Amino acid sequence: MVRKRRTDLPGGGEGSESSPCSDHGSQQQPSERSSPPQQGGRGGGSQGGRGGGSQGSRGGGSQGGRGGGSPYQQQGGRGGGYGGRGRGAPQNNPYYGGSGEYQGRGRGGPPQQGGRGGYSGGRNGGREGGPPYSGPSRSQVPDLPQATPASFQVGLRPQPRHAEASSSQPPEPSTAAISQQVQQLTIEEESSGQAIQAAPPASSKSVRFPIRPGKGTVGSRCVVKANHFFAELPDKDLHQYDVTITPEVTSRGVNRAVMNQLVTLYRYSHLGERLPAYDGRKSLYTAGPLPFTSKEFHITLIDEDDGTGGQRRERVFKVVIKFAARADLHHLGLFLQGKQADAPQEALQVLDIVLRELPNVNYTPVGRSFYHPDIGRRQPLGEGLESWRGFYQSIRPTQMGLSLNIDMSSTAFIEPLPVIEFVCQLLNRDVSSRPLSDADRVKIKKALRGVKVEVTHRGNMRRKYRISGLTSQATRELTFPVDERGTMKSVVEYFYETYGFVIQHTQWPCLQVGNQARPNYLPMEVCKIVEGQRYSKRLNEKQITALLKVTCQRPKERENDIIETVRHNAYHKDKYAKEFGIKISDRLANVEARILPAPLLKYHDTGREKDCLPQVGQWNMMNKKMVNGGTVNNWICINFSRHIQDSMARGFCYELSQMCQTSGMQFNSEPVLPPVSGRPEQVERLLKTRYHDAMMKLQPMGKELDLLIVILPDNNGSLYGDLKRICETDLGLVSQCCLTKHVYKMSKQYLANVALKINVKVGGRNTVLVDAISRRIPLVSDRPTIIFGADVTHPHPGEDSSPSIAAVVASQDWPEITKYAGLVCAQAHRQELIQDLYKSWNDPVRGPVSGGMIKELLISFRRATGQKPQRIIFYRDGVSEGQFYQVLLYELDAIRKACASLEPNYQPPVTFVVVQKRHHTRLFASNHNDRNSVDRSGNILPGTVVDSKICHPTEFDFYLCSHAGIQVMLMFS
């Protein structure tokens, strides 16, 4: 899903402070893991349109190579920043100044480009081998002087008039006019019968999201089905009440049990026959008023009968229900009709809670999804985990009105096993065969901490406990005081005397439950893991692979499962939905769509085929040559796979070099040093030793090492990440990883894919868009335009001390838009706002200094093209809907400040586009058997775009399937 956020501010704007908030026939398919984003989907989507271009490949640095003499060869600096080993860059150019944070070991290049500190990234530019590609001529524009940062405050206003803005740039067209030029999305203006009501600003900066200017017209029309089910807006008077439960408990389950008991006792008396919906915390909702504004209740919860005949525990709670507000459905209706700009979130929240009330009882809720072991089959994931199937549910405002979005989901749960059996699976051995080692204990403790268990030695009394730790002593050595006089008794004796239970495995440690100050001990053999506990920690590679096998579904299968889920949930029988007057359709929504034409790709004139039109999102390199072939003169190979002999590694590298030559590169067939093998745990020592040996041979001749080819085991754990980190940040070396299974097969299509990736990394171009070189891409070709892509990767759950990693890439050529430079930085744990887009500080020597990733990439663009960007397009990934305003305000402010720090009146217009892939909207072909409407995997055709019916009622967004699926249901933006 793509949401357009455009702010046209050619001038400085109002003053306001920034927020301090924290393989089909050599087709272009990725063959390696992903590195920082390269603008697009599968196949390298940097080119735009469908199928993408082949420039944005996965793995390693993005642009590569040593600097030479072309505009793309001036990025200098080995080992950091975004440079290769630049040569010949002018030292006196004012753009080569910069903060010490960007300085490093550049060889002859600008001082701030290299270094291990600060940002790290792929290489940029490099020697371009092969026959040169003559791009369009570029007009020269004045340099951007490094201005001393003044007190700059960015004001963000909705749609300023050109007369109000001060700028040296020509006035930018209005949002509506610009939207008419969006690539492949020609807009047909539609008149609205009623003006949208003005709403108060969402923030002090008064940024408003642009209104949808109309619907697109380009492409062939078709109809698809979406997993949205129409929900009739209820005609009820919704009331909200505050709920206070004393004593306060943190468990939503206990809170719900209290409120369920209250409703059971008093619904037909004190509650006036109302059936309320409860959020499990502080809010209660009713369809109509309760017969009081405030009332106190006393509720007693009694534990379930354990079958022992003993006294059951009773807990008394005081519940106070107090009127808070009315949820206005009238404004929600206006919003759905497009007559009001802002969505009344409180009304949507009420309806969502109502529809979640019954699933909360019947399933295990996890976020917005619900799971149950009977939905599909449980699948073992290994090490005591299993996968459960479930469904995602969310009420959403759309152009067709309210819709219920239903999608299938899967996640990992802890198997409800006896603890002993769980430990055996975790350690992958029989724990009774030999004593537990210290490493075993640490692994068991880490896996079981926080897990709920129930005891099995007391008959039907299955009391539950939460594990807090593991004893360092064996069970037979544990004692504890049994009275105030300090009389000690062993755990073994206590269990025999109290329960008549003989502990068999006294050599194992006990589980600790309760608090650390006064823990209780439970032998492992009397404990069983409680069912329904989601596993929230990081899965290992084997578990991820097993989970993916479960989640992979053909589109038709997924569609059937979604329909079956809706039927099983029987919303027409849901007593809460009936109470609140909500009616849910049981049919998928039929949606009008368009299939955009594929972009024409330009290849080198010396090839038999000089251009190519992708078919169903795919194409191959047969009879084609790269438009700009890079050069690899000096390379080495390291093999970390014990299944690959050195002779096979040599043969693979030779075949790869031949493919690179055939594809248009200049690639030396002989390595600097023979391939060498090593163990994965030796990765750092071996990489640095081999690099040093190669440089000792090359340096006397004034040469550099261009490429490292690495052969990895198919399951390589952290080896890939460690290798890339060392190459990118320590050695400044372009690397290409190849998996063992591909080295064995050595297929031509795989070698062609790898050749394309290597070419980009060493500074070449694989292809360019014909529309780009003929300057026919709207919003890009008419003036120098820089395209950014940004994302933040967060640590896995459980890794609380790890930082988040922010990555920003930016185009470094125009009008081709095929070369990108990338910067990466670490920031605070789980911080979504990119902190280093713009920075300013006081230097003891130089005084006020500014920097940051946006500024560095703007400077780099100016160096490479000789022009300053007159338009910025900023693609932002990974932003949830609740973070739209926050991210837009903070990061647009940073972009503005970065521009102003280069030149006081330099404020190019910015188009801010949020790209979401982790949404739950799925599009299905209306006829799965029609080969003209589906690809080989059964998915909708690449290039399919939807901008109506299931989209936002007023804001400018659309769904785009930009690439072809391989085997299963694909994700689209």
N, C-alpha and C positions, 0 to 999 in steps of 0.2 A: 504494500500500500504506500502511495506517495502523497505527501501533503505539501503543497506549495506555500511557502511563507515569503512574501515579497515585500520589501521595504524600499521604496525609491526615495533616496535622500541625496541628491547631488550636492547639497550644501552641508554645512556643519550641523545645522539643527539646533534644537534647544539644549540648554545646559541641564544636565542631570547626572547624578553620581551613579557609577556602576554598582551593581549588586555585589556585596561582599561574599555571596554564597560560595560557600565552599566550591570408450576408445573405439569410435565407429569410423573405420577407414581414414585414419589420420585426421579425425575431426578435432576441433579446438576444444578439447575437454581437459580439465586439470588432471595432473598426474602426481601432484605432490601436495603436502599440507599447505595451509594458508598462512601468509604473513600479513602485515598491515594492509588494509583494503586498497584495491587498485581500481576503484570506480567500476563496478558492474557485477554482473552475475557470472554464471558458469560460462567458461569460454573466454573470460576476460572481457568484461562489458565496458571497457573504457571508450569504446567507439560510439556508444549510443545506439538507439534503435534496438533491433532484436538480434539475439545471438551474440551481441557485443563484438568488440574487436578482439584481436588476439594479443594485445599489448599487455593487459593486466594479468600476468600469470602469477601463480602461487609460488611461495617459497623464496626466501632470500631477499636480497636487495631488489629494488624495483627497476633501476635504470642501468647501472653498472658501468664498469670499465674505466680505463685511464683517459685522462683528458688529452686531446691532441690539438687540432687547430680549428675545429668547427665551433659554432655558437653553443653546441651542446656539450662541449668538452671542457668547460671552465669551472667545474664544480669542486675541484681540488680537495685535499685533505683526506688522509687515510685513517680509517678506523672509526669515524663518528660522523656527526653532522649528517649531511645527506650527500657526501662527496665520494668520488672515486679518488684516484691519484691525479689530480689536475696538474697540468703543465702549461706554462706559457700564459697564465692568467695575469692581467696587468695588476701590478702591486699598488699602483697609485690611484686606482679607481676608488672613489669615495664609497662605493658599495661594499668594498671588501673590508671595511672597518667592522667592528662588532665587539660584543662583550667577550670577556675572557671565558665565559661559559661555553662559547662555540669554538674556542681556539684549540689547536692540537697539533698533530704531527704532519700537517700537509706538506707535500713535497713540491715546492715551487708554486703552490697555489695560494689562494687567499688564506690568511691565518685562521679565520674563524670557522673554516669549513670542516676541519677534522677533529681529532681528539677523542678521548674516551669519555670525557665528562659530557654533561648536558644531554643533548638529544643524540640519538643514534638512528641510522636509517640505511636504506639501500643506496647503491651508488647511482650517480646521475651522469648522464652523458657518456662519452667514451669514443674511441676511434671508430669511425664508421667505415667499414670495409665494403668492398664490392663497388659496382658502378654507383655513382652518386645519384640521389633523388633530388631533382630540382623542384623545390617547393615554391610557393608563390612568393613574389618579392615583398619585402617588408619596408614600410616607410619608417624613417627614423623620427623619434620624438625626443624632446629634452629629457635629460636625466632627472631622476627623482633625488633631489638633494637630501642629505641626512639632516633633518631639522632638529634643533634642540627642542625636546619635548616641552611644550607649553602646558599650562593647566587646561587640559582638554576634557570636556565632558560631552558625551554623546547624547543627543536628544533623539528620541524615536517618536515620530509622528505618523499617523495614518495618512497616506496619500497627500503629501504636501504639494501645493501649487508651485509651478516652476518660478513664478515671480517671487515667491517667498524664499527661494533657496539661492545661496551664493555659490557659484561653481564656475570653474574654468572649462568644464565639460559642456557639450551640447545638452540641452534638456532631454531627459529620458522619457519615452512614451509612458502614458498612464498604465496602470496595472491591467486594465481591460485590453488596451492595445498590445501590450507585451504578451498577454496571455494568448492573443490571436496568433502569435508567432511561435509558440512552444513547439519544439520539434515533434512532428507527426501528430500534433494535437491541434489542428486548426479549429478555432472556436467559432461557433455560430451563436451570436448574441441572441439571448431570449429576453423578451420583455416580461417584467413581473407585474402582476396585477396590483400589488400592494407593496409599498416601501417597507423595508425592514426597520423596525423600531430601534432607535439609538439606545445603547446600553452604556452604563458607566464604565470608565476605563478599567481594564483588568489590573493595571499597575500604575505606578507614578509616571512611567515612561509612555503611557498611552499607546502602546503597540496593539494594533488590532489585526487579526488574521484577515487576509483578503477574502472577499466574497467571491463565490464561484461566478465567473463571467459568462458561462454558457456551457454547451456540450460540444465535444469534438465531432468532426465530420470525416476525417481522413481514414481510409481503410475500408475493407469489405465488411459489411454488417452480418452479424450472426446472433444467435440466442444461446446463452449458457445458463446453467443452473447454479445457484449459490446456496450454501448451507445456512441460509437465513430463513426463519419462519415468521410470517407476519403475526404480530401481536396487536390485538384490538385495544385501543386506549380505553381504560375503564372510565365509567361515569360515576365516580365515587368521591366522597368528601374525605380525603386522607388526613389523619391526625397523627402527630408524633408526640410521644410521652417519654420523659426521662425516667430511667429506672435506677434505683440505688439498692443494692443488696448488701446487707450487713449480717455477719462479718464478710468482708470483701474476699473473694477468691479469684485466682487468675485463670482458672479453668473454665473455658466456654462450655464444656460439657456439664459441669456442675451448675453453672448459671442457667443453662437450658433446662436441666432437670428441675431446678427450683421453679422456673416460669411455667414449665409444663404442668407441674403439680398445682400451681396457682390457678391456671386456666381450667384444669380438671375440676377443681373444687368450686370455683367462683364464676365460671363463664356465664351460667344462666341466672346468676344473682347479681353480684356486685359489678360484673363486667357488661351487663346489659345485653347478653347473648352475643357479644362480639367475639370473634376469633382473631386475636392479635398475631402479628408477625414480629419476631424478636431477633435482634442481630447478635445475641450472645454476649453483649457488653452492657451498653448504657441506654439503648434506644428500643422503644416499643412502638409499633405502628398499628393503627386500626382503620377500618373502612367506615368512618363515621365516629362521632364523639362517644367517649365513655360517659356514664352517668355521674362523673365526678371530675374535679380538676386536680385533686390530690387525695391519695388514700394510702393507708399503711396496712400491710398484711403480714401475718406470721405463718411461715411455711416450715413444716417438719419433713426432712428427708430421712428415710429409714433404709439402711443397707439391705441388700438382698439376703434372703435366707440361705445360710451356708450348709444347712442340713445337719448341723451338729446338735441342734436343740438349745444352743446357748443364746444369750441375750444379744439382740442385734443393735448395732450402733445407731443412735439417733442424733441428727444435727438440726438445730432450729435456726432459721434465717428470717431476718426482718426485711421486707420488701416495700419500698416506697415508690409509688407510681405517680408522676406529676406531669400535667399538661405542659408541653413545650412550644409546639407550633403546628401550623397546618401546611401540608405539602400541596402547593398550588398546581393542579393539573391543567388549568386554563393556559398558563404560560408555556407549559410543555406542548400543548396543542398548537399554540402559535409558532413555537420553535419548529415543530415538525412540518408545519405548513410553509416554513421559510419566511415568516413574518416577524421573527424575533431572532436577534443575532446570537445571544448566549443561551446555552442549554441550562434549564433549571435542574442542577445536579441532584438536589435533595429529592425531587420527585422521581427521577430515574433510580436513585438509590433505594427508595421505598419499594418500587416495583421489582428491583433486582433481589432485594431481601425476601419479598413475598414468594418469588419463584424458587428461591433457594431453601425455603423453610422445610419442605418435605424431603428433598434430596439430602439435607443435613441429617435427617433421621435415618434414611434408608441406605446411605452410602458413607464412605469415609471422605470427608472434605479435605482437599489440599489446594489452597489458594482458591481459584475460581473453578477448579475441577473437582469431580467426584469419582471415587474409585470403589470397586467391589471385586472380590475374587471370582464371582460368578459371571462377570462381564468378560467374555472370552475365556481363555485358559491361562492359568498361572504358568509362567515360564521361568525355570531356574536360571539365575544369572551367575551363580558361582559364589563361593565364600559366604554362604548363608543368606544370600539375597535372592529375591524373586521379583518378577515384573507383574504388575496388576494393570489391567485395562480399565479405562474409565472414559468420562466425557467432560468436555469443557462447556460451560453455559454462561452466557452474558446477555443482558438486555441492552439493545443498542438503538440510538436514534438514527434513522436513515431517511432518504427521500421518500420511501414508500410508507413511512410511518415508523412505529416501533417494530423492531424485529428481534427475535430470539436467535442468537448465534450459537449453534451447537456443533461441536467438533469432537473427534475421538482423540484420546490421549493415553499415554502409558508412562508409568514411572516405577521406580524401584522401591520395594518394601522389604523389611526384614522378615525372613521366613519364621513362622511360629513353631520353632523347634525347641526341644530340650536344650538347655544351655550347653551341655556336654557335646551334643551332636553339632551344634552351631560352631563350637570351638574346633571340632575336628574338621569341619568344612573350611573354616577360616584358615587354619594352619595346613590344610591339605594332607593330614596324616592322622593316624590313630594316636591320640594323646596319652593312651595308657601304655604305649610301647616304650616311651622313655620320658624322663622328667622334663618339665617346661624350662626353657632357657630364659634368660632375662629379656631377650628380644621377643620371645613368644609372649611373655607377660605384658610387655609394652603394647604389642599388637592387639592382644585380647582386651586390655584395658581401654585402648583407644576405640575399639569397635563396640564395646558394650556400655561405655559411659553414657548415661542418659536414657538407656533402653529400659522399658518396662518389662518386668517379669512377674509371673504368678507362681506361688508355691504349690507343690503337688503332693506333699507328705501329710496333708491334713484332710484327706478325703475330699468332700465336696466344697470345703472351704478354700476357695482359690483367691486368697488375699493377694493384692498387687503391690509391688514395690518398684521404685526407680533406682537403677544401679548408679552409685556414685563413685565406685572405685573397685580395686582388686587388692586383696591382702598380699603383703610381701612374704608372709609365712604360710606354710602348709596348714591345712585344716587341723591336722593332729597336734600342731603346736599352739593353736589359738586358745586362749582363755579369756574370761571376762568376769567382772564382779556380779554376784547374784543378790547381794543384800547390802545394806548400809554399812555393815562392819567390814566390807571389803573381801568377803569370802569369794574365792576364785573357783571357777568351774570350767572345764574344757568344753569346747563346742561339741566334740564327739559324745561326751558324757551327757550333756544337756539334751541333745536330740534323742538319745536312747532312753533317758529317764522320763522325758516329757512326752515324747510322741511314740516311743517304742521303735524308732527308726535307726537302723544301723548304717552309718555312713561307710560306703565301700571304698571310695577313692580318697583316703585321708591324705595322700601326698599332694593333692591339688590345692590351690589357693581357694579362699572363699570370696564370694561377692560381697562388697560392702554396700549397704543400703542405708538411707537416712543421711543425717548431716555428718560432716567430717569430725566434729568435736565429739560426738557420741554415736559412732556407727554401730549398726547391727550386722551380724555375720550370717550369710546364707550359703550353705554348701552348693556348689554348682549342680550336683545331681538331683537336688530337690526343686530346681527352678526351670520354668518353661517360658519362652519369650511370648508375650501377649501379641495376638494377631492384630494387624491393621496399623502397624507403625511404619511410617514412611522413612526411607533411608535418605537423609539429606546431605550426606557427605559425598566426597568426590568418588566416582566410580573409576576402577582401573580399566585398561584398554580392552581386556577380554569381556568385562561386564558391559562396557559401552557397545561393543560389537554385538553381544547377545541381545541387548535392549533394542538396538537398531533393527535386528532381524525381526523382532516382535512388532515394531512400529511400522516397518515397511509394508505398505499396502498399495495395490493397484487402485486407481481412482474409482472404478466401478465398485470394488469391494468396500472402499471407505464410504462411498455414497450410501450403499446398502446398510452399512453399520449405523450411519447417522440417522437414517430413516427409522431403522429398527429401535434405536435409542429413544427417539421421540415417541414412537408408538408405545414402547414399554413404560415410559414415564407418564403417559396418559394424562397430559395436562388438563384435558377436559373433565377429568375426575378429581383433580387436585383440589382438596377442600379449601386450601388457602387461596388458590387462584379463583375459585368460585366466590369466596368471601369478598375478595377485592374486585371482582368483575373483570378479570383478565382472561381473554380468550386467545389461545395459541393455535395457529394453523398447523396441520400435519403434513404440509407440502413444501418442498423446496421452492425458493423464489426463482422464477424465470426472469432473466435479466438480459437486456439488450447489450451487445458488445460489438467491438470492431477489431479486425485483425490488421494491424499496421503493415505496410510493405517493408520488406527487408532492405537494409542499406546496401548499396553497391560498393564492393571493396576493390581497391586499387592495388595491384602487385607490380613487380618490376617488369619493364618492357622487354627484357631479354628472355623472359619465360614464355612458354608456348601459350599460356593463358595470362593475359595482362590484367584482367579483372575477374570478379567473381560475384555472383548473386547467391547468397546462402539460401538453401532449401530446407524448410522446416527447422530453422535455427541451426543448421549444421553445414559444414563445407570441409574440404580437405586441401592439402598442399600439392596434390598431384598436378604436374605440369606448370607449377607456379614457383616463383622465386620471391624471396623477401624484398620488399620495396627498398629497404636499406639494410644490407647485410653487415653485421658487426665483424670484428676481428678478434680471434683468439690465437695468439702465437705461442704463448707459454702457459702450460697447464700441468696439473698433477692429479693423481687419483689415489684415494684412500678407501680401503675396503674393510668395513666393520662386520661383514657377514661371514660366519664360519662355514656356510654352505657354498660359497663362491671361491674357487681357486684363482690364484693370480693369473693363470693363463686365460681363464674365462673373463676376468676383469679386463685384461688387455684386449681381448677380442671384442668385448662390448664397447670399450672406449674407442677402438678403431672404427667400428661400425657407426658409432655416434658421430665421430668426426667426419666420416664420409657423408652422412645424412646432412650435417651442417653445411658442408661444401655444396652438396647438391641443391640445398635450399637457398643458397646465395651468400653464405658466410665465407670469410677467409679463416680457415681453421687448420692449424698445423696438426698433422696426423701423429706426430711423435711427441710424447710427453717430456717434460724437463727431467723428470726422474721416473723410474719404473713404478708401477702400482705397488703399494705396500698394504699389508693386512694388519689389523690390530683388534684388540678387544674393546668393547664399548666403554668399559670403565677407564680406559686409557685415553679417552677422547681428547682431553685438553693437552696432555703431554705430547701425544702423537701429532696433533694438528700443529702445534707450535714448533716441534722438532722438524717435521717435514717442511713446513713453511720456511724455517731458517735454512735448512739444507738447500732448498730450491733458490732462495735469494742469494745464498753464497755463490751459487753458480751463475746467477743472472746479473747481479749487481756489477761485477767487473765489466760487463758488456753494456751497462747502462740500460738494462731491461727490467721489466716488472713481471710479476706473476699475474696472469689474467683470470684464471679460473681454477677452481677446485671441484673435481667430480667425486662424489661420495656414494658408496654403495652401502645401504642400510639393511638390517634385518627387517622382515615384514612387520614384526612386533618389536618396536624399538624403544618403548617407554619414553624416558626423558632424553634419550640420546639426540633426537632431532633438535629439540629446543636448545640443548647445551651446545650442539655443533653450530647452530645458527647464531647463537649469542656470541660465541668465541670468534667466528668469522666476521660478524658484523661490527662488533664493538672492540675487539682486541687486535685483529689482524687486518681489518679493512679489505677482506677478500671475498670476491664473488664466489658463491658455492651453488652447486646443483646436486640435489639428492635423488637417488634412484633406488627403488625397492628391489629386494632380491628376486621376487617373482617376475618382475619385468626384465631383469637382467637375464634370467633363464630363458624367457620367451624371445626376447630380442626382436619384437615385431616391428615392421616398418612404420606402422601407424604410431606406436609408442615413441620410437626414435624421432619421428617428425614432430611430435608434440613437445618433446624435450628440447629439440633444436630451436623451436619457436621461443621457448622460455629462456634458453641461454642467450639467444640473440637480443632479447629485450634487456636482459641483465647486463650485457656488455655494451649497451648503448645503441643497438640497432633498432630498426622499425620493421615489424612484420608486414603490416599493411596500413593503409590509410583509407579513409572514406572518400569516395569520389566527390561527394557533396562538400567535404571539407576543403579539398584542394581547389574546387571550383567556387568556394565561398558561397554555399547555398544552405548552410545550416542556420536556421533562425536562432536568434539570441546568442550566437557564437561568432558567426563569420563576418558580421557587419562592422565590428570594432574589436580591438585586442581584448580578449576575454581569458581570464584564468579560472579554471575549475578546480575547486577543492573537494576533498572527501575526508571526513573525520569520523572516528569511532573511538569508543572506550571499551576495553576488555577488562572485566572484573574477575577477581579470584574466585575459585570454586567455593561453595559453601564449606565451612569448617576451616578455611585458611584465613583466619582472622587477622594475621599479622602481615599478609602479603599486600603489596600496593596494587592499585589499578593502573593499567597501562593505556595511555592516550596515544593515538596515532593520527597524523594528518598528512595527506598527500596532496600535491598540487601539480597541475599541468605545467610543463616547462617549454612548450612550443605553441605557436599559433600561426596559421589557422588549423594546423593538422590535429592538434590535441591528441597526441599519441605518446608523448614522453611525460613521465611523472617523477617528481622527487618526493621522498618521504621522510618525515621526522617522527621520532617516538620519544616519549618521556614517561617517567613514573610519577604518580600522584597519590593522594591520600586514598586509603582503602575504601573501595566502593563509592568513590566520588565520581558522579556522572558528568558534571561540568568540567570542561577541559581547562585546567588552571593556567597552563602555559601558552595559551593562544597569544596573549599579550602580557608583558611584564615591564615594570619600570622600577628603578631603584636609584639610590644615590651612591655613586662611586667616589671614594676618597680623593682620587686624582682627577677624574674627568667630570665629576659633578653628576647632574641628572642624566641617567642612561635608560634607554628603553630597548626592549628586545622581544623575543617570543617567536613561536612557530609561524604565525601568519606573516610577521614582518620579514623573517628570514626567507620564506618562500616567495614573497613578493619581490624581494631583492634578487633572488635567484632567477625568477621569471624575467626580470628586466635585463639581467646579464645575458641570459640565453637568447632572448628575442630582440634585444635592443629597443623594446617598447615597454611602457608601463601599462598595466591592465586598466582598461577603461570600463570594465564590467567584471564583477565577481559573482560566480555561481558556486554556492556552498552546499554540498550534499552532506547531511548529517545522519548517521546510522545509530541505531540502538537507543532511541529516545521513546519512552512510553508516553501515552497520551497525557498522563498526569504531570509530566515534566516539560510539556511543550513550551509553556510561557517562560518557565524558569531558564531553560536552555536557550531559548531565543533571545531573551533579554540579556543574559550574561554574555553569550558568545557573539551576538551581533554587536554588542557594545565593544567587545575585544577587537573585532574586525575593524570597526570604525576608528578606534584608538590606534591600532597598528598602522592604518592608512595615514592618519593625521600625523603620526610620528615621523613619517617619511617626507611629508610636505604639508604645510599648514592647511591648505585648501584642497588637499587631495582626498576626495570622498566619492569614489565610484559607486554607482548603484549596486546593490547586493540582492541577489535572489537566494533566499534561504529555503532549502528543500529538505524536509525530514523524510527519510526512507525507512519504512518499517517492514521487516520480514517475519518477525515472530508474532504475527497476528493469527487469528483463527478462522479467517474467511477462506473458504475453499471454493473454487470454480470447477464445475464439471460440464463436460460436453452434453448437449441435449440428447444426442444419440451416440452412444459409445461404439456402435457398430459402423458408423459413417467414417470411412477412412479420410474423407476430405475435411473432417472437423476435429480429428484427433491425431496425435503423433504415434510413434510405434509403442510407446509406453502406455497409451490410453489417455494421456493428458490433453488438455486444450492446447491449441497451436501456439507456439511462441509468437509474440507480437500482439497477443490478445489484450485489449484494454477495456476497462469498464469505468465509466464516469457518471453513472446514473443509478437510480433506484436504491442500491445498497450502500451508496456513498453518503457522506455527511449532508444534512439538509441544506446548509448554507455555505460552508467553507469549501475551498478549492482543493480537492483531493481526487485521486483516482487509483484504481488497481491495475497493475501492469505485469503480465507474464513475459519476462524479457528473454527467457532462454528455454531450451527444450529439456524435458525430463529424460532421465536415462532409463530407470526401471520402475520407479514408484511415483506416488503422488508428490508433485513438486511444490516447493515453496515459491511464492512470488511476492513482489513488492507492492 
